[in-house]
């Protein structure tokens, strides 16, 4: 016969635990109170859990600005190159348009080509030689002369040097598509091609205006010796059985054979060709303009007066 098992003391007393309770797992740092500080009595645990949830959501909120700032990250080299090219792409167009406007204005105001200059090389060489001799003699008289000699030398240089420059170095003829500019010893004459009636070569080269006024071309002298040389060369070409040369009169205008025209006559032919081609152009119309060369006349006149006074006082 079996007997019922007797209850243990723990079963008899439910208040007393039968065995010590297992150590509790460490509390979550977010939900547990700070060590050394007792929890407030009667305070529910929900605020701690809500604070933990806010802290847990804080990284997510912090990540949102990073995601929003993602489009503003540093541009790649390709994007930087494209951005640097875009602003400068329109610059050449502006520059080209400005250059086109400037070139159009220049085409309206400037001649088709620069001035052709005609000078006498022999006159230039002679002027340089005369200036060298005059300067040597004048300076020697200024520093070594006695009495009134330095003053007379100074007056002579002041009178003679401008004249030498005027008749040797100054003369020149400039021609372009719009006008002929003649720089003679004491005057500068500007003649539009429409105001010129003709150019003539005789014992001197001259230009005539529509009203009959005549101006000499000092820079293009007539050389009879050069014409004789051209005639001899033409005769030699005829003697050599040159059929083209035999049909042309020696020194005739428009001759294309080498050495058949003197240099001065050839220069006049060039001026006639421009005058005939541009006499009806709108830009080549106008009135003749004459300017006196006061830079030559004033010092020469002062030297002449000073020299006359010194000689009169003598």
Secondary structure, 3 states (H helix, E strand, C coil): CCCCCCCCHHHHCCCCCCCCCCCCCCCCCCCCCCCCCCCCCCCCCHHHHHHHHHHHHHHHHHHHHHHHHHHHCCCCHHHHHHHHHHHHHCHHHHHHHHHHHHHHHHHHHCCCCCCEEECCHHHHHHHHHHHHHHHHHHHHHHHHCCCCHHHHHHHHHHHHHHHHHHHHHCCEEEECCCEEEEECCCEEEEEEHHHEEEEEECCCEEEEECCCCEEECCCCCCCHHHHHHHHHHHHHHHHCCCHHHHCCCCCCCCCCCCCCCCHHHHHHHHHHHHHHHHCCCHHHCCCCEEEECHHHHHHHHHHHHHHHHHHHHC
